[in-house]
Amino acid sequence: MNIQYLGHATFLITTQGKRVLVDPFITGNPLAKDKINVDQIEADAILVTHGHGDHVLDVVRIARRTGALIISNFEIIDWFGKQDCQGHPMNFGGTKTFDFGTVKSVYAAHSSTLPDGSAGGNPGGFVLWNNEACIYLAGDTSLTMDMQLIPMMCPPLDLAVLPVGDNFTMGYHDAIKAADMVKCHRVLGCHYDTFEMIEIDHNAARQAFAEAGKELILLDIEDSLDV
């Protein structure tokens, strides 16, 4: 399983011969828009954690061109369906196996309003696994005790993708606690540096993780890692 960072909370996961895009926000991201051509991104599926513009901005543009299946909560899938996109609705606790792996919908503590003001349902995260790896995509969330349930319900995690930018989500100190709760010591950070309010000190964040016996990976845009 290969995970490429496309900025903010956007990732392109290549696994089992399929491409799974997560929360595409590129054309509105000042750090990514001049590096990545959104019209060259290929996707078989798009995971959407919640309805905020910095997670859904480029969904329709990519889904219509590629025919990608959008996977999210019921309200978001209904909203995209009215824009001629195909989708599969899920909700907390639900598990579904697709051609790229098994997806479990899990809780996130945040908010979710779609760009036109429509209700975006409950924000969430996903656990994705197959015979290559198991990863937790937390979405935008605070630290929550529900994270302790993930190791009880899913295979052991190989990687946790956690927000670390603070202000709108948990910061990196809380992400260390989240890593303990989900029993995964390898963390890929997201939702940081895109805007001034979520800029972080990379060295301080990595050091805090190292002192806790964990690894924090902060990729440059377009870089990737194998899980």
PyMOL commands that place a pseudoatom at each C-alpha (Angstrom):
pseudoatom trace, name=CA, resn=MET, resi=1, chain=A, elem=C, hetatm=0, pos=[0.000, 0.000, 0.000]
pseudoatom trace, name=CA, resn=ASN, resi=2, chain=A, elem=C, hetatm=0, pos=[1.439, 3.350, -1.075]
pseudoatom trace, name=CA, resn=ILE, resi=3, chain=A, elem=C, hetatm=0, pos=[0.191, 6.677, 0.279]
pseudoatom trace, name=CA, resn=GLN, resi=4, chain=A, elem=C, hetatm=0, pos=[0.988, 9.917, -1.532]
pseudoatom trace, name=CA, resn=TYR, resi=5, chain=A, elem=C, hetatm=0, pos=[0.484, 13.259, 0.214]
pseudoatom trace, name=CA, resn=LEU, resi=6, chain=A, elem=C, hetatm=0, pos=[-1.286, 15.861, -1.922]
pseudoatom trace, name=CA, resn=GLY, resi=7, chain=A, elem=C, hetatm=0, pos=[-1.432, 18.554, 0.765]
pseudoatom trace, name=CA, resn=HIS, resi=8, chain=A, elem=C, hetatm=0, pos=[-3.660, 19.440, 3.733]
pseudoatom trace, name=CA, resn=ALA, resi=9, chain=A, elem=C, hetatm=0, pos=[-5.718, 16.272, 4.380]
pseudoatom trace, name=CA, resn=THR, resi=10, chain=A, elem=C, hetatm=0, pos=[-5.610, 14.945, 0.816]
pseudoatom trace, name=CA, resn=PHE, resi=11, chain=A, elem=C, hetatm=0, pos=[-4.004, 11.582, 0.094]
pseudoatom trace, name=CA, resn=LEU, resi=12, chain=A, elem=C, hetatm=0, pos=[-3.869, 9.225, -2.857]
pseudoatom trace, name=CA, resn=ILE, resi=13, chain=A, elem=C, hetatm=0, pos=[-3.696, 5.609, -1.738]
pseudoatom trace, name=CA, resn=THR, resi=14, chain=A, elem=C, hetatm=0, pos=[-2.611, 3.003, -4.272]
pseudoatom trace, name=CA, resn=THR, resi=15, chain=A, elem=C, hetatm=0, pos=[-3.478, -0.515, -3.202]
pseudoatom trace, name=CA, resn=GLN, resi=16, chain=A, elem=C, hetatm=0, pos=[-4.509, -3.779, -4.855]
pseudoatom trace, name=CA, resn=GLY, resi=17, chain=A, elem=C, hetatm=0, pos=[-4.248, -2.111, -8.242]
pseudoatom trace, name=CA, resn=LYS, resi=18, chain=A, elem=C, hetatm=0, pos=[-6.767, 0.599, -7.281]
pseudoatom trace, name=CA, resn=ARG, resi=19, chain=A, elem=C, hetatm=0, pos=[-6.420, 4.311, -6.478]
pseudoatom trace, name=CA, resn=VAL, resi=20, chain=A, elem=C, hetatm=0, pos=[-8.293, 5.659, -3.481]
pseudoatom trace, name=CA, resn=LEU, resi=21, chain=A, elem=C, hetatm=0, pos=[-8.371, 9.428, -3.079]
pseudoatom trace, name=CA, resn=VAL, resi=22, chain=A, elem=C, hetatm=0, pos=[-9.061, 10.982, 0.336]
pseudoatom trace, name=CA, resn=ASP, resi=23, chain=A, elem=C, hetatm=0, pos=[-10.661, 14.428, 0.887]
pseudoatom trace, name=CA, resn=PRO, resi=24, chain=A, elem=C, hetatm=0, pos=[-9.509, 16.148, -2.326]
pseudoatom trace, name=CA, resn=PHE, resi=25, chain=A, elem=C, hetatm=0, pos=[-8.688, 19.817, -1.687]
pseudoatom trace, name=CA, resn=ILE, resi=26, chain=A, elem=C, hetatm=0, pos=[-6.081, 20.976, -4.187]
pseudoatom trace, name=CA, resn=THR, resi=27, chain=A, elem=C, hetatm=0, pos=[-7.280, 23.915, -6.286]
pseudoatom trace, name=CA, resn=GLY, resi=28, chain=A, elem=C, hetatm=0, pos=[-8.015, 25.930, -3.126]
pseudoatom trace, name=CA, resn=ASN, resi=29, chain=A, elem=C, hetatm=0, pos=[-4.833, 24.949, -1.316]
pseudoatom trace, name=CA, resn=PRO, resi=30, chain=A, elem=C, hetatm=0, pos=[-2.160, 27.648, -1.743]
pseudoatom trace, name=CA, resn=LEU, resi=31, chain=A, elem=C, hetatm=0, pos=[0.574, 25.105, -1.037]
pseudoatom trace, name=CA, resn=ALA, resi=32, chain=A, elem=C, hetatm=0, pos=[-0.609, 22.506, -3.585]
pseudoatom trace, name=CA, resn=LYS, resi=33, chain=A, elem=C, hetatm=0, pos=[-2.425, 24.238, -6.432]
pseudoatom trace, name=CA, resn=ASP, resi=34, chain=A, elem=C, hetatm=0, pos=[0.727, 25.121, -8.390]
pseudoatom trace, name=CA, resn=LYS, resi=35, chain=A, elem=C, hetatm=0, pos=[2.310, 21.695, -7.863]
pseudoatom trace, name=CA, resn=ILE, resi=36, chain=A, elem=C, hetatm=0, pos=[-0.538, 19.324, -8.701]
pseudoatom trace, name=CA, resn=ASN, resi=37, chain=A, elem=C, hetatm=0, pos=[-2.794, 19.295, -11.757]
pseudoatom trace, name=CA, resn=VAL, resi=38, chain=A, elem=C, hetatm=0, pos=[-6.137, 18.167, -10.408]
pseudoatom trace, name=CA, resn=ASP, resi=39, chain=A, elem=C, hetatm=0, pos=[-7.245, 17.128, -13.895]
pseudoatom trace, name=CA, resn=GLN, resi=40, chain=A, elem=C, hetatm=0, pos=[-4.466, 14.549, -14.054]
pseudoatom trace, name=CA, resn=ILE, resi=41, chain=A, elem=C, hetatm=0, pos=[-5.444, 12.771, -10.847]
pseudoatom trace, name=CA, resn=GLU, resi=42, chain=A, elem=C, hetatm=0, pos=[-6.905, 9.327, -11.450]
pseudoatom trace, name=CA, resn=ALA, resi=43, chain=A, elem=C, hetatm=0, pos=[-9.142, 7.707, -8.849]
pseudoatom trace, name=CA, resn=ASP, resi=44, chain=A, elem=C, hetatm=0, pos=[-11.292, 4.595, -8.559]
pseudoatom trace, name=CA, resn=ALA, resi=45, chain=A, elem=C, hetatm=0, pos=[-12.818, 5.691, -5.240]
pseudoatom trace, name=CA, resn=ILE, resi=46, chain=A, elem=C, hetatm=0, pos=[-12.959, 8.867, -3.163]
pseudoatom trace, name=CA, resn=LEU, resi=47, chain=A, elem=C, hetatm=0, pos=[-13.274, 8.760, 0.622]
pseudoatom trace, name=CA, resn=VAL, resi=48, chain=A, elem=C, hetatm=0, pos=[-14.852, 11.899, 2.091]
pseudoatom trace, name=CA, resn=THR, resi=49, chain=A, elem=C, hetatm=0, pos=[-14.644, 12.341, 5.872]
pseudoatom trace, name=CA, resn=HIS, resi=50, chain=A, elem=C, hetatm=0, pos=[-16.940, 15.377, 6.148]
pseudoatom trace, name=CA, resn=GLY, resi=51, chain=A, elem=C, hetatm=0, pos=[-18.477, 18.254, 4.233]
pseudoatom trace, name=CA, resn=HIS, resi=52, chain=A, elem=C, hetatm=0, pos=[-16.177, 21.224, 4.792]
pseudoatom trace, name=CA, resn=GLY, resi=53, chain=A, elem=C, hetatm=0, pos=[-14.837, 22.924, 1.681]
pseudoatom trace, name=CA, resn=ASP, resi=54, chain=A, elem=C, hetatm=0, pos=[-11.224, 22.103, 2.508]
pseudoatom trace, name=CA, resn=HIS, resi=55, chain=A, elem=C, hetatm=0, pos=[-12.136, 18.423, 2.157]
pseudoatom trace, name=CA, resn=VAL, resi=56, chain=A, elem=C, hetatm=0, pos=[-14.634, 18.348, -0.709]
pseudoatom trace, name=CA, resn=LEU, resi=57, chain=A, elem=C, hetatm=0, pos=[-13.656, 21.209, -3.022]
pseudoatom trace, name=CA, resn=ASP, resi=58, chain=A, elem=C, hetatm=0, pos=[-12.401, 19.059, -5.907]
pseudoatom trace, name=CA, resn=VAL, resi=59, chain=A, elem=C, hetatm=0, pos=[-14.595, 15.984, -5.423]
pseudoatom trace, name=CA, resn=VAL, resi=60, chain=A, elem=C, hetatm=0, pos=[-17.115, 16.671, -8.205]
pseudoatom trace, name=CA, resn=ARG, resi=61, chain=A, elem=C, hetatm=0, pos=[-14.467, 17.727, -10.702]
pseudoatom trace, name=CA, resn=ILE, resi=62, chain=A, elem=C, hetatm=0, pos=[-12.523, 14.497, -10.179]
pseudoatom trace, name=CA, resn=ALA, resi=63, chain=A, elem=C, hetatm=0, pos=[-15.473, 12.130, -9.719]
pseudoatom trace, name=CA, resn=ARG, resi=64, chain=A, elem=C, hetatm=0, pos=[-17.254, 13.206, -12.906]
pseudoatom trace, name=CA, resn=ARG, resi=65, chain=A, elem=C, hetatm=0, pos=[-14.107, 12.804, -14.995]
pseudoatom trace, name=CA, resn=THR, resi=66, chain=A, elem=C, hetatm=0, pos=[-12.924, 9.511, -13.537]
pseudoatom trace, name=CA, resn=GLY, resi=67, chain=A, elem=C, hetatm=0, pos=[-16.221, 7.894, -12.576]
pseudoatom trace, name=CA, resn=ALA, resi=68, chain=A, elem=C, hetatm=0, pos=[-14.830, 7.310, -9.081]
pseudoatom trace, name=CA, resn=LEU, resi=69, chain=A, elem=C, hetatm=0, pos=[-17.179, 5.945, -6.433]
pseudoatom trace, name=CA, resn=ILE, resi=70, chain=A, elem=C, hetatm=0, pos=[-17.583, 8.437, -3.557]
pseudoatom trace, name=CA, resn=ILE, resi=71, chain=A, elem=C, hetatm=0, pos=[-17.763, 6.855, -0.099]
pseudoatom trace, name=CA, resn=SER, resi=72, chain=A, elem=C, hetatm=0, pos=[-19.034, 8.988, 2.772]
pseudoatom trace, name=CA, resn=ASN, resi=73, chain=A, elem=C, hetatm=0, pos=[-22.014, 9.455, 5.079]
pseudoatom trace, name=CA, resn=PHE, resi=74, chain=A, elem=C, hetatm=0, pos=[-25.594, 9.394, 3.776]
pseudoatom trace, name=CA, resn=GLU, resi=75, chain=A, elem=C, hetatm=0, pos=[-26.081, 13.175, 3.643]
pseudoatom trace, name=CA, resn=ILE, resi=76, chain=A, elem=C, hetatm=0, pos=[-22.866, 13.814, 1.719]
pseudoatom trace, name=CA, resn=ILE, resi=77, chain=A, elem=C, hetatm=0, pos=[-23.553, 11.025, -0.754]
pseudoatom trace, name=CA, resn=ASP, resi=78, chain=A, elem=C, hetatm=0, pos=[-27.055, 12.397, -1.317]
pseudoatom trace, name=CA, resn=TRP, resi=79, chain=A, elem=C, hetatm=0, pos=[-25.583, 15.875, -1.940]
pseudoatom trace, name=CA, resn=PHE, resi=80, chain=A, elem=C, hetatm=0, pos=[-23.044, 14.595, -4.473]
pseudoatom trace, name=CA, resn=GLY, resi=81, chain=A, elem=C, hetatm=0, pos=[-25.684, 12.388, -6.107]
pseudoatom trace, name=CA, resn=LYS, resi=82, chain=A, elem=C, hetatm=0, pos=[-27.596, 15.515, -7.065]
pseudoatom trace, name=CA, resn=GLN, resi=83, chain=A, elem=C, hetatm=0, pos=[-24.449, 16.619, -8.907]
pseudoatom trace, name=CA, resn=ASP, resi=84, chain=A, elem=C, hetatm=0, pos=[-24.315, 13.513, -11.106]
pseudoatom trace, name=CA, resn=CYS, resi=85, chain=A, elem=C, hetatm=0, pos=[-21.777, 11.627, -9.027]
pseudoatom trace, name=CA, resn=GLN, resi=86, chain=A, elem=C, hetatm=0, pos=[-22.061, 7.995, -7.947]
pseudoatom trace, name=CA, resn=GLY, resi=87, chain=A, elem=C, hetatm=0, pos=[-21.639, 7.133, -4.314]
pseudoatom trace, name=CA, resn=HIS, resi=88, chain=A, elem=C, hetatm=0, pos=[-21.946, 4.585, -1.546]
pseudoatom trace, name=CA, resn=PRO, resi=89, chain=A, elem=C, hetatm=0, pos=[-23.372, 5.828, 1.795]
pseudoatom trace, name=CA, resn=MET, resi=90, chain=A, elem=C, hetatm=0, pos=[-22.097, 4.614, 5.161]
pseudoatom trace, name=CA, resn=ASN, resi=91, chain=A, elem=C, hetatm=0, pos=[-22.486, 5.568, 8.810]
pseudoatom trace, name=CA, resn=PHE, resi=92, chain=A, elem=C, hetatm=0, pos=[-20.713, 4.939, 12.107]
pseudoatom trace, name=CA, resn=GLY, resi=93, chain=A, elem=C, hetatm=0, pos=[-19.994, 1.299, 12.829]
pseudoatom trace, name=CA, resn=GLY, resi=94, chain=A, elem=C, hetatm=0, pos=[-20.739, 0.182, 9.290]
pseudoatom trace, name=CA, resn=THR, resi=95, chain=A, elem=C, hetatm=0, pos=[-18.253, -1.995, 7.426]
pseudoatom trace, name=CA, resn=LYS, resi=96, chain=A, elem=C, hetatm=0, pos=[-18.185, -2.635, 3.691]
pseudoatom trace, name=CA, resn=THR, resi=97, chain=A, elem=C, hetatm=0, pos=[-15.773, -4.506, 1.458]
pseudoatom trace, name=CA, resn=PHE, resi=98, chain=A, elem=C, hetatm=0, pos=[-14.918, -2.891, -1.878]
pseudoatom trace, name=CA, resn=ASP, resi=99, chain=A, elem=C, hetatm=0, pos=[-12.563, -4.030, -4.644]
pseudoatom trace, name=CA, resn=PHE, resi=100, chain=A, elem=C, hetatm=0, pos=[-9.694, -2.109, -3.002]
pseudoatom trace, name=CA, resn=GLY, resi=101, chain=A, elem=C, hetatm=0, pos=[-10.253, -3.343, 0.561]
pseudoatom trace, name=CA, resn=THR, resi=102, chain=A, elem=C, hetatm=0, pos=[-12.546, -3.202, 3.560]
pseudoatom trace, name=CA, resn=VAL, resi=103, chain=A, elem=C, hetatm=0, pos=[-13.717, 0.137, 4.941]
pseudoatom trace, name=CA, resn=LYS, resi=104, chain=A, elem=C, hetatm=0, pos=[-15.126, 0.778, 8.413]
pseudoatom trace, name=CA, resn=SER, resi=105, chain=A, elem=C, hetatm=0, pos=[-16.836, 4.084, 9.213]
pseudoatom trace, name=CA, resn=VAL, resi=106, chain=A, elem=C, hetatm=0, pos=[-15.704, 5.435, 12.592]
pseudoatom trace, name=CA, resn=TYR, resi=107, chain=A, elem=C, hetatm=0, pos=[-16.509, 8.405, 14.802]
pseudoatom trace, name=CA, resn=ALA, resi=108, chain=A, elem=C, hetatm=0, pos=[-14.862, 11.839, 14.601]
pseudoatom trace, name=CA, resn=ALA, resi=109, chain=A, elem=C, hetatm=0, pos=[-15.552, 14.830, 16.858]
pseudoatom trace, name=CA, resn=HIS, resi=110, chain=A, elem=C, hetatm=0, pos=[-15.811, 17.867, 14.572]
pseudoatom trace, name=CA, resn=SER, resi=111, chain=A, elem=C, hetatm=0, pos=[-18.499, 19.637, 12.518]
pseudoatom trace, name=CA, resn=SER, resi=112, chain=A, elem=C, hetatm=0, pos=[-19.726, 19.162, 8.948]
pseudoatom trace, name=CA, resn=THR, resi=113, chain=A, elem=C, hetatm=0, pos=[-21.472, 21.702, 6.735]
pseudoatom trace, name=CA, resn=LEU, resi=114, chain=A, elem=C, hetatm=0, pos=[-21.299, 21.506, 2.950]
pseudoatom trace, name=CA, resn=PRO, resi=115, chain=A, elem=C, hetatm=0, pos=[-20.113, 24.489, 0.881]
pseudoatom trace, name=CA, resn=ASP, resi=116, chain=A, elem=C, hetatm=0, pos=[-23.650, 25.615, -0.040]
pseudoatom trace, name=CA, resn=GLY, resi=117, chain=A, elem=C, hetatm=0, pos=[-24.775, 25.532, 3.589]
pseudoatom trace, name=CA, resn=SER, resi=118, chain=A, elem=C, hetatm=0, pos=[-26.430, 22.114, 3.397]
pseudoatom trace, name=CA, resn=ALA, resi=119, chain=A, elem=C, hetatm=0, pos=[-26.139, 19.845, 6.408]
pseudoatom trace, name=CA, resn=GLY, resi=120, chain=A, elem=C, hetatm=0, pos=[-23.214, 17.487, 5.945]
pseudoatom trace, name=CA, resn=GLY, resi=121, chain=A, elem=C, hetatm=0, pos=[-24.301, 14.843, 8.428]
pseudoatom trace, name=CA, resn=ASN, resi=122, chain=A, elem=C, hetatm=0, pos=[-21.887, 13.584, 11.044]
pseudoatom trace, name=CA, resn=PRO, resi=123, chain=A, elem=C, hetatm=0, pos=[-18.146, 14.011, 10.448]
pseudoatom trace, name=CA, resn=GLY, resi=124, chain=A, elem=C, hetatm=0, pos=[-16.241, 10.756, 10.516]
pseudoatom trace, name=CA, resn=GLY, resi=125, chain=A, elem=C, hetatm=0, pos=[-13.107, 8.820, 9.799]
pseudoatom trace, name=CA, resn=PHE, resi=126, chain=A, elem=C, hetatm=0, pos=[-12.314, 5.494, 8.169]
pseudoatom trace, name=CA, resn=VAL, resi=127, chain=A, elem=C, hetatm=0, pos=[-10.272, 2.413, 8.837]
pseudoatom trace, name=CA, resn=LEU, resi=128, chain=A, elem=C, hetatm=0, pos=[-9.131, 0.803, 5.579]
pseudoatom trace, name=CA, resn=TRP, resi=129, chain=A, elem=C, hetatm=0, pos=[-7.564, -2.623, 5.384]
pseudoatom trace, name=CA, resn=ASN, resi=130, chain=A, elem=C, hetatm=0, pos=[-6.742, -5.420, 2.978]
pseudoatom trace, name=CA, resn=ASN, resi=131, chain=A, elem=C, hetatm=0, pos=[-4.011, -8.048, 2.663]
pseudoatom trace, name=CA, resn=GLU, resi=132, chain=A, elem=C, hetatm=0, pos=[-1.407, -5.287, 2.209]
pseudoatom trace, name=CA, resn=ALA, resi=133, chain=A, elem=C, hetatm=0, pos=[-1.942, -3.089, 5.287]
pseudoatom trace, name=CA, resn=CYS, resi=134, chain=A, elem=C, hetatm=0, pos=[-4.408, -1.530, 7.734]
pseudoatom trace, name=CA, resn=ILE, resi=135, chain=A, elem=C, hetatm=0, pos=[-4.587, 2.246, 8.136]
pseudoatom trace, name=CA, resn=TYR, resi=136, chain=A, elem=C, hetatm=0, pos=[-6.703, 4.643, 10.197]
pseudoatom trace, name=CA, resn=LEU, resi=137, chain=A, elem=C, hetatm=0, pos=[-7.806, 7.844, 8.463]
pseudoatom trace, name=CA, resn=ALA, resi=138, chain=A, elem=C, hetatm=0, pos=[-8.996, 9.949, 11.382]
pseudoatom trace, name=CA, resn=GLY, resi=139, chain=A, elem=C, hetatm=0, pos=[-10.397, 12.883, 9.418]
pseudoatom trace, name=CA, resn=ASP, resi=140, chain=A, elem=C, hetatm=0, pos=[-10.786, 16.180, 11.238]
pseudoatom trace, name=CA, resn=THR, resi=141, chain=A, elem=C, hetatm=0, pos=[-11.245, 15.355, 14.891]
pseudoatom trace, name=CA, resn=SER, resi=142, chain=A, elem=C, hetatm=0, pos=[-10.387, 16.218, 18.429]
pseudoatom trace, name=CA, resn=LEU, resi=143, chain=A, elem=C, hetatm=0, pos=[-8.962, 13.608, 20.755]
pseudoatom trace, name=CA, resn=THR, resi=144, chain=A, elem=C, hetatm=0, pos=[-11.853, 11.359, 21.742]
pseudoatom trace, name=CA, resn=MET, resi=145, chain=A, elem=C, hetatm=0, pos=[-12.196, 8.304, 23.944]
pseudoatom trace, name=CA, resn=ASP, resi=146, chain=A, elem=C, hetatm=0, pos=[-13.961, 6.501, 21.073]
pseudoatom trace, name=CA, resn=MET, resi=147, chain=A, elem=C, hetatm=0, pos=[-10.533, 5.998, 19.502]
pseudoatom trace, name=CA, resn=GLN, resi=148, chain=A, elem=C, hetatm=0, pos=[-9.968, 3.240, 22.065]
pseudoatom trace, name=CA, resn=LEU, resi=149, chain=A, elem=C, hetatm=0, pos=[-12.608, 1.167, 20.261]
pseudoatom trace, name=CA, resn=ILE, resi=150, chain=A, elem=C, hetatm=0, pos=[-10.677, 1.016, 16.994]
pseudoatom trace, name=CA, resn=PRO, resi=151, chain=A, elem=C, hetatm=0, pos=[-8.195, -1.709, 18.058]
pseudoatom trace, name=CA, resn=MET, resi=152, chain=A, elem=C, hetatm=0, pos=[-11.148, -3.711, 19.381]
pseudoatom trace, name=CA, resn=MET, resi=153, chain=A, elem=C, hetatm=0, pos=[-13.036, -3.607, 16.067]
pseudoatom trace, name=CA, resn=CYS, resi=154, chain=A, elem=C, hetatm=0, pos=[-10.343, -3.631, 13.381]
pseudoatom trace, name=CA, resn=PRO, resi=155, chain=A, elem=C, hetatm=0, pos=[-7.118, -5.451, 12.489]
pseudoatom trace, name=CA, resn=PRO, resi=156, chain=A, elem=C, hetatm=0, pos=[-3.908, -4.073, 14.053]
pseudoatom trace, name=CA, resn=LEU, resi=157, chain=A, elem=C, hetatm=0, pos=[-2.998, -0.734, 12.506]
pseudoatom trace, name=CA, resn=ASP, resi=158, chain=A, elem=C, hetatm=0, pos=[0.142, -0.292, 10.414]
pseudoatom trace, name=CA, resn=LEU, resi=159, chain=A, elem=C, hetatm=0, pos=[-0.333, 3.477, 10.161]
pseudoatom trace, name=CA, resn=ALA, resi=160, chain=A, elem=C, hetatm=0, pos=[-2.538, 6.162, 11.715]
pseudoatom trace, name=CA, resn=VAL, resi=161, chain=A, elem=C, hetatm=0, pos=[-3.210, 9.314, 9.686]
pseudoatom trace, name=CA, resn=LEU, resi=162, chain=A, elem=C, hetatm=0, pos=[-3.950, 11.987, 12.284]
pseudoatom trace, name=CA, resn=PRO, resi=163, chain=A, elem=C, hetatm=0, pos=[-4.485, 15.760, 12.168]
pseudoatom trace, name=CA, resn=VAL, resi=164, chain=A, elem=C, hetatm=0, pos=[-1.751, 17.642, 14.016]
pseudoatom trace, name=CA, resn=GLY, resi=165, chain=A, elem=C, hetatm=0, pos=[-2.375, 21.303, 13.174]
pseudoatom trace, name=CA, resn=ASP, resi=166, chain=A, elem=C, hetatm=0, pos=[-4.389, 22.259, 16.267]
pseudoatom trace, name=CA, resn=ASN, resi=167, chain=A, elem=C, hetatm=0, pos=[-6.995, 25.086, 16.366]
pseudoatom trace, name=CA, resn=PHE, resi=168, chain=A, elem=C, hetatm=0, pos=[-9.626, 23.261, 14.243]
pseudoatom trace, name=CA, resn=THR, resi=169, chain=A, elem=C, hetatm=0, pos=[-8.531, 19.730, 15.186]
pseudoatom trace, name=CA, resn=MET, resi=170, chain=A, elem=C, hetatm=0, pos=[-6.293, 18.147, 17.768]
pseudoatom trace, name=CA, resn=GLY, resi=171, chain=A, elem=C, hetatm=0, pos=[-2.680, 19.278, 17.821]
pseudoatom trace, name=CA, resn=TYR, resi=172, chain=A, elem=C, hetatm=0, pos=[0.352, 17.050, 17.883]
pseudoatom trace, name=CA, resn=HIS, resi=173, chain=A, elem=C, hetatm=0, pos=[0.396, 16.636, 21.668]
pseudoatom trace, name=CA, resn=ASP, resi=174, chain=A, elem=C, hetatm=0, pos=[-3.139, 15.221, 21.571]
pseudoatom trace, name=CA, resn=ALA, resi=175, chain=A, elem=C, hetatm=0, pos=[-2.200, 13.159, 18.518]
pseudoatom trace, name=CA, resn=ILE, resi=176, chain=A, elem=C, hetatm=0, pos=[0.390, 11.374, 20.669]
pseudoatom trace, name=CA, resn=LYS, resi=177, chain=A, elem=C, hetatm=0, pos=[-2.406, 10.356, 23.031]
pseudoatom trace, name=CA, resn=ALA, resi=178, chain=A, elem=C, hetatm=0, pos=[-4.541, 9.323, 20.054]
pseudoatom trace, name=CA, resn=ALA, resi=179, chain=A, elem=C, hetatm=0, pos=[-1.729, 7.074, 18.828]
pseudoatom trace, name=CA, resn=ASP, resi=180, chain=A, elem=C, hetatm=0, pos=[-1.738, 5.357, 22.228]
pseudoatom trace, name=CA, resn=MET, resi=181, chain=A, elem=C, hetatm=0, pos=[-5.494, 4.859, 22.083]
pseudoatom trace, name=CA, resn=VAL, resi=182, chain=A, elem=C, hetatm=0, pos=[-5.446, 3.281, 18.626]
pseudoatom trace, name=CA, resn=LYS, resi=183, chain=A, elem=C, hetatm=0, pos=[-2.289, 1.307, 19.489]
pseudoatom trace, name=CA, resn=CYS, resi=184, chain=A, elem=C, hetatm=0, pos=[-0.257, 2.556, 16.552]
pseudoatom trace, name=CA, resn=HIS, resi=185, chain=A, elem=C, hetatm=0, pos=[3.128, 4.193, 17.012]
pseudoatom trace, name=CA, resn=ARG, resi=186, chain=A, elem=C, hetatm=0, pos=[3.631, 5.188, 13.371]
pseudoatom trace, name=CA, resn=VAL, resi=187, chain=A, elem=C, hetatm=0, pos=[1.712, 8.368, 12.555]
pseudoatom trace, name=CA, resn=LEU, resi=188, chain=A, elem=C, hetatm=0, pos=[1.352, 10.309, 9.318]
pseudoatom trace, name=CA, resn=GLY, resi=189, chain=A, elem=C, hetatm=0, pos=[0.412, 13.902, 10.062]
pseudoatom trace, name=CA, resn=CYS, resi=190, chain=A, elem=C, hetatm=0, pos=[-2.171, 15.930, 8.154]
pseudoatom trace, name=CA, resn=HIS, resi=191, chain=A, elem=C, hetatm=0, pos=[-4.213, 19.145, 8.395]
pseudoatom trace, name=CA, resn=TYR, resi=192, chain=A, elem=C, hetatm=0, pos=[-1.280, 21.431, 9.182]
pseudoatom trace, name=CA, resn=ASP, resi=193, chain=A, elem=C, hetatm=0, pos=[0.552, 24.423, 7.618]
pseudoatom trace, name=CA, resn=THR, resi=194, chain=A, elem=C, hetatm=0, pos=[-2.075, 25.085, 4.921]
pseudoatom trace, name=CA, resn=PHE, resi=195, chain=A, elem=C, hetatm=0, pos=[-3.210, 28.280, 6.652]
pseudoatom trace, name=CA, resn=GLU, resi=196, chain=A, elem=C, hetatm=0, pos=[-1.594, 30.472, 9.272]
pseudoatom trace, name=CA, resn=MET, resi=197, chain=A, elem=C, hetatm=0, pos=[-3.881, 29.238, 12.060]
pseudoatom trace, name=CA, resn=ILE, resi=198, chain=A, elem=C, hetatm=0, pos=[-2.670, 25.654, 11.662]
pseudoatom trace, name=CA, resn=GLU, resi=199, chain=A, elem=C, hetatm=0, pos=[1.052, 26.175, 11.101]
pseudoatom trace, name=CA, resn=ILE, resi=200, chain=A, elem=C, hetatm=0, pos=[3.234, 23.979, 13.304]
pseudoatom trace, name=CA, resn=ASP, resi=201, chain=A, elem=C, hetatm=0, pos=[6.886, 23.658, 14.296]
pseudoatom trace, name=CA, resn=HIS, resi=202, chain=A, elem=C, hetatm=0, pos=[7.903, 20.459, 12.499]
pseudoatom trace, name=CA, resn=ASN, resi=203, chain=A, elem=C, hetatm=0, pos=[10.986, 19.809, 14.600]
pseudoatom trace, name=CA, resn=ALA, resi=204, chain=A, elem=C, hetatm=0, pos=[9.120, 20.290, 17.875]
pseudoatom trace, name=CA, resn=ALA, resi=205, chain=A, elem=C, hetatm=0, pos=[6.320, 17.993, 16.717]
pseudoatom trace, name=CA, resn=ARG, resi=206, chain=A, elem=C, hetatm=0, pos=[8.693, 15.233, 15.639]
pseudoatom trace, name=CA, resn=GLN, resi=207, chain=A, elem=C, hetatm=0, pos=[10.684, 15.553, 18.864]
pseudoatom trace, name=CA, resn=ALA, resi=208, chain=A, elem=C, hetatm=0, pos=[7.548, 15.285, 21.005]
pseudoatom trace, name=CA, resn=PHE, resi=209, chain=A, elem=C, hetatm=0, pos=[6.605, 12.077, 19.197]
pseudoatom trace, name=CA, resn=ALA, resi=210, chain=A, elem=C, hetatm=0, pos=[10.111, 10.669, 19.491]
pseudoatom trace, name=CA, resn=GLU, resi=211, chain=A, elem=C, hetatm=0, pos=[10.177, 11.367, 23.233]
pseudoatom trace, name=CA, resn=ALA, resi=212, chain=A, elem=C, hetatm=0, pos=[6.926, 9.383, 23.484]
pseudoatom trace, name=CA, resn=GLY, resi=213, chain=A, elem=C, hetatm=0, pos=[8.492, 6.472, 21.603]
pseudoatom trace, name=CA, resn=LYS, resi=214, chain=A, elem=C, hetatm=0, pos=[6.560, 7.124, 18.405]
pseudoatom trace, name=CA, resn=GLU, resi=215, chain=A, elem=C, hetatm=0, pos=[7.277, 8.246, 14.840]
pseudoatom trace, name=CA, resn=LEU, resi=216, chain=A, elem=C, hetatm=0, pos=[5.646, 11.299, 13.267]
pseudoatom trace, name=CA, resn=ILE, resi=217, chain=A, elem=C, hetatm=0, pos=[5.942, 11.473, 9.485]
pseudoatom trace, name=CA, resn=LEU, resi=218, chain=A, elem=C, hetatm=0, pos=[5.406, 14.884, 7.855]
pseudoatom trace, name=CA, resn=LEU, resi=219, chain=A, elem=C, hetatm=0, pos=[5.622, 14.476, 4.113]
pseudoatom trace, name=CA, resn=ASP, resi=220, chain=A, elem=C, hetatm=0, pos=[6.308, 17.153, 1.541]
pseudoatom trace, name=CA, resn=ILE, resi=221, chain=A, elem=C, hetatm=0, pos=[3.527, 17.598, -0.988]
pseudoatom trace, name=CA, resn=GLU, resi=222, chain=A, elem=C, hetatm=0, pos=[3.735, 14.875, -3.704]
pseudoatom trace, name=CA, resn=ASP, resi=223, chain=A, elem=C, hetatm=0, pos=[5.994, 12.676, -1.554]
pseudoatom trace, name=CA, resn=SER, resi=224, chain=A, elem=C, hetatm=0, pos=[4.789, 9.221, -0.597]
pseudoatom trace, name=CA, resn=LEU, resi=225, chain=A, elem=C, hetatm=0, pos=[5.468, 6.318, 1.723]
pseudoatom trace, name=CA, resn=ASP, resi=226, chain=A, elem=C, hetatm=0, pos=[4.908, 2.586, 1.607]
pseudoatom trace, name=CA, resn=VAL, resi=227, chain=A, elem=C, hetatm=0, pos=[2.966, 0.894, 4.390]
for i in range(1, 227): cmd.bond("trace and resi %d" % i, "trace and resi %d" % (i + 1))
show_as sticks, trace
zoom trace
